[in-house]
Amino acid sequence: MIKTDIPLLLPPPRYLSLEAGIFEIMDQGGIHLGGQRPADLHFTATQLQGRLAEVSGQTWPISAGGEIGVIYLIVDSTLPGGTEAYQLDITPEAIEIKGGSPAGVFYGCQTLFQLLRQYRTHLPCLHIEDAPGFPVRGFMLDISRDRVPTMATLLALIDRLAEWKINHLQLYIEHTFAYPGHQVVWQQASPLTGAEILQLDACCRERFIDLVPNQASFGHMERWLKHPVYRPLAESPNGWVSSSGDPIPTPFTLNPLHPGSFELVAGLYQELLPYFSSRLLNVNGDETFELGQGASREAVLQRGKTAVYFEFLYKLNHLVQQANRQMLYWADFYWEHPQEFKSHPAGAIALEWGYEADHDFEGHTACLAEAGIPFYVCPGTSTWNSLLGRTTNTMANIFGAAESGWRNGALGLLVTDWGDNGSLAYWPVLYLGLAYGAAAAWCLERARVMPLPEALSLHAFGDPGGETGRIAYDLGNAYCISDLQGHNSAAPFWFLVKNKLSGWPKRKVEAAQFQHSLEYVAGVTARWHEARSADPEAGLVRAEFANNTAMWQHACRCGLAGLEEKAGRQPNWSLLAEELQDIVAEHHRLWLVRHRPGGLADSTARLASRLPYYAAKIAA
């Protein structure tokens, strides 16, 4: 068991004091609802009823009015700390949870659920006073880079977010909503339907989570613009040139001057928004890389890129306001044109994003605050382009965002998880960043000192001994143990999918680095026999980590093989080919456990991209 003097909670509460005694859960007690509107607590009470049944084997009745209970749930609007604040008191005789609103009571119950997970039927007596730091504590999941989760996966995610006191969820959509009349775009993607969004939205509302619509609307439109019917709306229909000088054959950004671009986006909003109860909409607007290279070239030369960009963003903002929503947009355009803060669309919220440990959240948020622009800070889980995550970077990136955001008045903290290049990092890899982000958004001071591996083990993986969380934590540091770091990536990832070190510093790579990494990862994974998770998904989680580890080890062996060949020795290409074929087969199996089949072919093709290379080497 995890040895700790105080309860292990995620996120850690602001104030907790242990008292003398134990509350023993009897075979059957009662749950009493108090406050002016007890009915507002019904969902929370039924959740609690279910958790108590799991540990006691009995159904505890729920009552209101004059009946007496053993567990009391009370709304008290005079409670210090705001509507989401709560107080939890456990004495030998009773448990009382007071919240500033039904949401506060709900969060108090989530803390109680974690105590039940840790202590089962014998809860320590204690007093907790707790309230959130950031008003908006969010998570954004990319469901467009091949990975579209099943409904079961999404509903389980919502429960996890609620337990960790996250109150804002976005599902990033480029082409993975079943828009009527646009089947050519999504027909192979296993998209979300309107009925499914309604179900997710209702589930989120019960758990005090704002499910926010998110639709790419300017850049990142390549999944649309590659089709002939939409290609005339592209800024550069025949391709464009990246900032590094590389030719990109596929159009990426809408032409902001074409009336059809605005009509397309307006139609998408009209179809999408009725399925969401949220009053927010993320239009994205980021990374409009080729703006000014194609159809808008003359306008950019005459009026400037800023004027052309913001003219279209203003139109999007007008659309959003007409729908009685508030626009969110990524703020990266400002850092290319830092003099243009005056161009901020009225009433919108800027999303300040950056995913490296040294991202200048402090400077950027100070500029946004000085300009009077409302904003969220948006760090990342660092799972994409990494296979095993990047633990040290993840924590520094999230902490830096939270600290600067808090100091400069951010409205919220939004942790993002992207799926670049095939979403090859499996589902459990994202839990570390999500857990740390939840802690930092709730109480930064406590997040600074929380035992993250142990909390992750207990509350993400159901392992009370702590080993699963420590393995996840340590595997996520494989990238830096052997100095295999890349920009926004772990370097071995690029050996796996591109046979090169994209984003890698131009310096010699030594065989010892790959060998050291292989030895390190082998040492970490040798500890799996010590894991003691009773979670129903324990076997799946272990298999997912095992295949991500196999990908990492294969990538390191790719690097070693390349160095051997350079030195005049002949690598065992057949062995590498067989190893990768096994990894690809397992990837196919694991993908379909949590995700829909749409996107699997694309993801698998990226993972299997080295097989023709091996075949050519074997034939030679």
TINUVEX-116571 format. One line per 3 residues: number of its first residue (from 1); their letters; for each residue x, y, z of C-alpha. Coordinates in steps of 0.1 Angstrom, whole numbers, plus 5000, padded with zeros to 4 digits. Example, Ala and Ser with C-alpha at 12.3 -4.5 7.8 and 13.67 -1.06 7.14 Angstrom:
2
1	as	5123/4955/5078  5137/4989/5071
***
This chain:
620
1	mik	5000/5000/5000  5010/5036/4994  5024/5049/5027
4	tdi	5012/5085/5035  5004/5103/5066  4974/5121/5051
7	pll	4948/5110/5026  4960/5109/4990  4936/5131/4970
10	lpp	4935/5144/4934  4934/5174/4932  4948/5179/4967
13	pry	4925/5201/4988  4936/5236/5001  4932/5227/5037
16	lsl	4929/5193/5054  4933/5184/5091  4931/5149/5105
19	eag	4910/5144/5136  4908/5116/5161  4887/5086/5154
22	ife	4874/5065/5125  4840/5066/5107  4830/5031/5100
25	imd	4805/5025/5072  4777/5004/5086  4758/4978/5066
28	qgg	4732/5005/5059  4728/5042/5067  4710/5071/5052
31	ihl	4719/5100/5029  4701/5132/5038  4697/5162/5015
34	ggq	4696/5197/5029  4693/5233/5017  4664/5251/4999
37	rpa	4663/5228/4968  4672/5192/4978  4662/5180/4944
40	dlh	4692/5198/4929  4714/5172/4948  4696/5141/4935
43	fta	4722/5131/4909  4751/5136/4933  4732/5116/4960
46	tql	4725/5087/4936  4762/5087/4927  4771/5085/4964
49	qgr	4745/5058/4969  4762/5037/4942  4797/5041/4957
52	lae	4785/5032/4992  4768/5001/4977  4802/4991/4963
55	vsg	4819/4991/4997  4790/4981/5020  4769/4959/4998
58	qtw	4738/4978/5008  4716/5005/4992  4716/5036/5014
61	pis	4682/5054/5012  4681/5090/5001  4658/5114/5021
64	agg	4650/5151/5024  4629/5171/5048  4628/5161/5084
67	eig	4643/5126/5081  4677/5118/5098  4707/5105/5079
70	viy	4742/5094/5085  4757/5114/5056  4744/5149/5051
73	liv	4746/5168/5018  4738/5205/5023  4738/5236/5000
76	dst	4750/5266/5020  4753/5297/4998  4771/5316/5027
79	lpg	4801/5292/5025  4834/5311/5020  4852/5305/4987
82	gte	4824/5308/4961  4798/5285/4946  4822/5256/4939
85	ayq	4837/5257/4974  4829/5229/4998  4836/5217/5034
88	ldi	4838/5180/5043  4836/5168/5079  4840/5132/5089
91	tpe	4834/5124/5126  4829/5090/5142  4791/5095/5140
94	aie	4785/5112/5107  4797/5127/5074  4787/5162/5064
97	ikg	4794/5179/5031  4785/5215/5026  4788/5233/4993
100	gsp	4784/5268/4982  4760/5255/4955  4750/5220/4941
103	agv	4784/5221/4923  4802/5225/4956  4784/5196/4971
106	fyg	4792/5175/4940  4829/5183/4944  4828/5174/4981
109	cqt	4813/5141/4972  4841/5135/4946  4866/5139/4974
112	lfq	4846/5115/4995  4847/5090/4966  4885/5091/4966
115	llr	4885/5085/5004  4863/5055/4999  4887/5042/4972
118	qyr	4916/5046/4996  4901/5035/5029  4870/5015/5019
121	thl	4848/5011/5050  4870/5028/5076  4874/5065/5069
124	pcl	4897/5087/5089  4880/5115/5107  4890/5149/5092
127	hie	4880/5184/5082  4885/5198/5047  4880/5233/5035
130	dap	4884/5236/4997  4877/5258/4968  4891/5261/4932
133	gfp	4917/5285/4919  4909/5290/4883  4871/5295/4875
136	vrg	4876/5274/4843  4895/5241/4846  4895/5225/4812
139	fml	4906/5197/4791  4907/5196/4753  4909/5162/4735
142	dis	4919/5160/4698  4894/5136/4681  4904/5145/4646
145	rdr	4940/5131/4642  4926/5096/4634  4915/5089/4670
148	vpt	4877/5091/4676  4869/5075/4709  4839/5052/4714
151	mat	4810/5066/4734  4820/5043/4763  4855/5058/4763
154	lla	4841/5093/4762  4816/5087/4790  4843/5071/4812
157	lid	4865/5102/4805  4837/5125/4816  4834/5106/4849
160	rla	4872/5109/4854  4872/5146/4846  4844/5152/4871
163	ewk	4862/5133/4899  4893/5154/4893  4871/5186/4894
166	inh	4875/5196/4858  4845/5217/4847  4852/5224/4810
169	lql	4856/5199/4781  4863/5204/4744  4865/5178/4717
172	yie	4886/5192/4689  4869/5187/4655  4882/5192/4621
175	htf	4861/5167/4602  4848/5142/4628  4812/5154/4632
178	ayp	4786/5139/4608  4776/5172/4591  4746/5166/4568
181	ghq	4756/5171/4531  4793/5168/4538  4796/5130/4539
184	vvw	4826/5130/4516  4846/5146/4544  4837/5123/4573
187	qqa	4824/5091/4557  4856/5072/4566  4862/5089/4600
190	spl	4836/5072/4622  4824/5107/4633  4803/5117/4663
193	tga	4766/5122/4655  4743/5149/4668  4725/5123/4690
196	eil	4758/5113/4705  4767/5149/4713  4733/5154/4730
199	qld	4741/5123/4752  4776/5136/4760  4762/5171/4768
202	acc	4736/5158/4792  4762/5136/4809  4785/5167/4813
205	rer	4757/5189/4826  4749/5164/4854  4786/5166/4864
208	fid	4789/5204/4862  4811/5202/4831  4806/5226/4802
211	lvp	4809/5207/4770  4822/5233/4746  4819/5230/4708
214	nqa	4852/5232/4690  4854/5234/4652  4885/5243/4631
217	sfg	4873/5273/4610  4904/5288/4592  4936/5269/4594
220	hme	4938/5231/4599  4911/5226/4572  4932/5201/4551
223	rwl	4907/5173/4557  4881/5194/4539  4903/5211/4513
226	khp	4918/5179/4499  4885/5171/4483  4878/5186/4449
229	vyr	4844/5201/4460  4861/5222/4487  4895/5228/4471
232	pla	4884/5261/4454  4880/5275/4490  4917/5270/4497
235	esp	4942/5298/4502  4966/5277/4481  4947/5250/4462
238	ngw	4979/5236/4446  5000/5236/4477  5023/5259/4496
241	vss	5057/5263/4511  5064/5260/4548  5085/5284/4568
244	sgd	5114/5260/4565  5112/5260/4528  5095/5226/4524
247	pip	5068/5222/4497  5035/5211/4512  5012/5196/4485
250	tpf	4979/5197/4504  4960/5229/4510  4957/5237/4547
253	tln	4940/5271/4552  4907/5286/4540  4909/5316/4516
256	plh	4895/5343/4539  4885/5364/4509  4863/5338/4492
259	pgs	4826/5342/4501  4823/5304/4500  4847/5301/4530
262	fel	4825/5321/4552  4794/5304/4539  4809/5269/4546
265	vag	4819/5278/4582  4785/5295/4589  4768/5264/4577
268	lyq	4789/5242/4600  4781/5263/4630  4744/5262/4622
271	ell	4745/5224/4621  4768/5219/4651  4757/5244/4678
274	pyf	4721/5232/4685  4736/5200/4700  4755/5219/4727
277	ssr	4741/5238/4757  4774/5256/4763  4774/5294/4755
280	lln	4810/5291/4743  4825/5281/4709  4862/5275/4700
283	vng	4867/5285/4664  4904/5278/4666  4919/5302/4640
286	det	4955/5290/4646  4984/5282/4623  4971/5298/4592
289	fel	5006/5290/4577  5001/5298/4541  4980/5330/4545
292	gqg	4993/5354/4519  5009/5328/4497  4980/5322/4474
295	asr	4946/5338/4469  4950/5365/4495  4985/5374/4483
298	eav	4976/5408/4468  4954/5417/4497  4982/5409/4522
301	lqr	5007/5429/4502  4983/5459/4501  4967/5458/4536
304	gkt	4990/5435/4556  4985/5400/4569  4971/5412/4602
307	avy	4942/5431/4585  4933/5401/4563  4935/5376/4592
310	fef	4915/5396/4616  4889/5406/4590  4880/5369/4588
313	lyk	4882/5364/4625  4858/5393/4631  4833/5377/4607
316	lnh	4836/5345/4627  4831/5364/4659  4800/5380/4645
319	lvq	4786/5346/4636  4793/5333/4671  4776/5364/4687
322	qan	4746/5360/4665  4743/5325/4679  4743/5340/4714
325	rqm	4777/5324/4721  4812/5337/4731  4841/5330/4708
328	lyw	4873/5313/4719  4903/5314/4696  4940/5304/4697
331	adf	4963/5334/4702  4994/5324/4683  4989/5350/4656
334	ywe	4997/5377/4681  5032/5364/4686  5039/5367/4649
337	hpq	5025/5402/4650  5028/5414/4687  5019/5450/4679
340	efk	4984/5440/4670  4967/5434/4703  4942/5462/4694
343	shp	4928/5438/4668  4913/5415/4694  4876/5407/4685
346	aga	4853/5423/4711  4839/5399/4736  4861/5369/4726
349	ial	4885/5350/4748  4921/5344/4736  4937/5310/4742
352	ewg	4974/5314/4750  4990/5280/4741  5025/5266/4742
355	yea	5038/5231/4749  5074/5233/4759  5088/5238/4794
358	dhd	5104/5271/4784  5073/5285/4766  5071/5322/4776
361	feg	5037/5321/4793  5049/5349/4816  5057/5374/4789
364	hta	5027/5365/4767  5001/5366/4795  5015/5398/4808
367	cla	5010/5413/4773  4975/5400/4771  4966/5413/4805
370	eag	4981/5447/4798  4960/5449/4766  4928/5440/4785
373	ipf	4923/5408/4765  4905/5380/4785  4924/5347/4781
376	yvc	4930/5311/4792  4964/5295/4795  4967/5263/4775
379	pgt	4996/5239/4782  4997/5203/4770  5000/5167/4781
382	stw	5031/5163/4758  5019/5129/4746  5019/5135/4709
385	nsl	5050/5127/4689  5064/5110/4720  5051/5075/4724
388	lgr	5056/5074/4761  5049/5110/4770  5074/5136/4784
391	ttn	5069/5137/4821  5094/5164/4830  5084/5187/4802
394	tma	5047/5181/4809  5049/5191/4845  5071/5222/4839
397	nif	5049/5233/4810  5016/5230/4830  5031/5245/4861
400	gaa	5045/5275/4841  5012/5281/4824  4993/5279/4857
403	esg	5017/5301/4876  5019/5328/4849  4982/5326/4843
406	wrn	4973/5330/4879  4996/5359/4883  4983/5377/4852
409	gal	4946/5371/4856  4938/5341/4833  4902/5331/4834
412	gll	4910/5295/4830  4936/5267/4825  4929/5244/4795
415	vtd	4951/5213/4792  4953/5200/4757  4960/5166/4743
418	wgd	4967/5164/4705  4971/5134/4682  4996/5146/4656
421	ngs	5010/5119/4633  4986/5091/4641  4978/5093/4678
424	lay	5003/5066/4686  5005/5072/4723  4977/5052/4739
427	wpv	4950/5065/4762  4966/5059/4796  4997/5080/4786
430	lyl	4976/5111/4787  4965/5106/4824  4996/5120/4839
433	gla	4993/5154/4822  4955/5155/4828  4960/5147/4865
436	yga	4987/5173/4870  4967/5199/4851  4936/5192/4872
439	aaa	4957/5197/4904  4974/5229/4891  4940/5244/4880
442	wcl	4924/5236/4914  4952/5246/4938  4986/5255/4924
445	era	5003/5255/4958  4993/5220/4965  5001/5208/4930
448	rvm	5037/5219/4935  5043/5194/4963  5018/5166/4955
451	plp	5031/5130/4951  5020/5127/4915  5030/5091/4908
454	eal	5012/5079/4939  4981/5099/4932  4981/5089/4896
457	slh	4985/5052/4906  4955/5052/4930  4931/5075/4912
460	afg	4938/5068/4875  4950/5032/4876  4934/5018/4907
463	dpg	4967/5006/4921  4969/5013/4958  5006/5002/4959
466	get	5017/5031/4937  5037/5011/4912  5016/5016/4881
469	gri	5017/5054/4885  5055/5053/4891  5060/5032/4860
472	ayd	5039/5056/4839  5058/5085/4854  5092/5069/4848
475	lgn	5085/5058/4812  5075/5093/4804  5110/5104/4813
478	ayc	5127/5080/4788  5131/5109/4764  5153/5129/4787
481	isd	5172/5102/4805  5193/5096/4774  5190/5131/4760
484	lqg	5167/5121/4732  5147/5153/4733  5132/5170/4703
487	hns	5111/5201/4699  5075/5192/4710  5085/5156/4706
490	aap	5107/5127/4717  5134/5121/4691  5129/5083/4687
493	fwf	5093/5089/4675  5107/5103/4642  5128/5072/4636
496	lvk	5097/5052/4639  5074/5072/4615  5098/5090/4592
499	nkl	5132/5074/4595  5147/5107/4605  5151/5130/4635
502	sgw	5126/5158/4627  5129/5187/4651  5162/5172/4664
505	pkr	5192/5195/4671  5218/5192/4644  5244/5173/4663
508	kve	5258/5138/4663  5237/5110/4678  5257/5084/4696
511	aaq	5249/5047/4698  5253/5049/4736  5222/5072/4738
514	fqh	5200/5046/4722  5215/5018/4742  5211/5037/4774
517	sle	5175/5044/4766  5168/5007/4759  5184/4997/4792
520	yva	5164/5023/4811  5131/5014/4796  5138/4977/4802
523	gvt	5145/4985/4839  5113/5004/4843  5091/4978/4826
526	arw	5107/4950/4847  5087/4964/4876  5053/4955/4862
529	hea	5052/4924/4884  5050/4947/4914  5018/4965/4902
532	rsa	4987/4955/4922  4959/4972/4904  4924/4957/4909
535	dpe	4909/4980/4882  4889/4962/4855  4911/4978/4829
538	agl	4944/4969/4845  4952/4943/4819  4944/4967/4790
541	vra	4964/4995/4805  4994/4972/4809  4991/4960/4773
544	efa	4988/4996/4761  5020/5007/4779  5037/4975/4767
547	nnt	5030/4983/4730  5040/5019/4734  5072/5007/4751
550	amw	5078/4982/4722  5074/5012/4697  5100/5031/4717
553	qha	5124/5002/4719  5120/4995/4682  5127/5032/4674
556	crc	5159/5030/4694  5169/4998/4676  5162/5016/4643
559	gla	5186/5043/4654  5212/5017/4663  5207/4999/4630
562	gle	5213/5031/4610  5246/5037/4629  5257/5001/4624
565	eka	5251/5003/4586  5270/5036/4585  5299/5019/4602
568	grq	5299/4991/4575  5281/4964/4595  5250/4946/4584
571	pnw	5220/4950/4608  5194/4923/4611  5167/4938/4590
574	sll	5145/4907/4590  5144/4908/4628  5134/4944/4628
577	aee	5107/4938/4602  5092/4910/4623  5092/4931/4654
580	lqd	5075/4960/4637  5048/4937/4622  5040/4924/4657
583	iva	5037/4960/4670  5014/4970/4641  4992/4940/4647
586	ehh	4989/4948/4684  4982/4985/4676  4953/4974/4655
589	rlw	4939/4953/4683  4944/4979/4711  4930/5008/4690
592	lvr	4896/4991/4686  4892/4986/4723  4888/5023/4731
595	hrp	4884/5039/4696  4862/5037/4665  4876/5021/4633
598	ggl	4877/5054/4614  4913/5067/4613  4928/5033/4622
601	ads	4941/5028/4586  4958/5062/4586  4973/5056/4620
604	tar	4985/5021/4611  5000/5034/4579  5022/5059/4598
607	las	5033/5032/4623  5040/5007/4595  5058/5032/4572
610	rlp	5092/5016/4578  5081/4981/4566  5088/4989/4529
613	yya	5122/5002/4539  5130/4970/4557  5117/4949/4527
616	aki	5141/4968/4504  5170/4962/4528  5162/4925/4531
619	aa	5159/4922/4493  5192/4939/4487
***
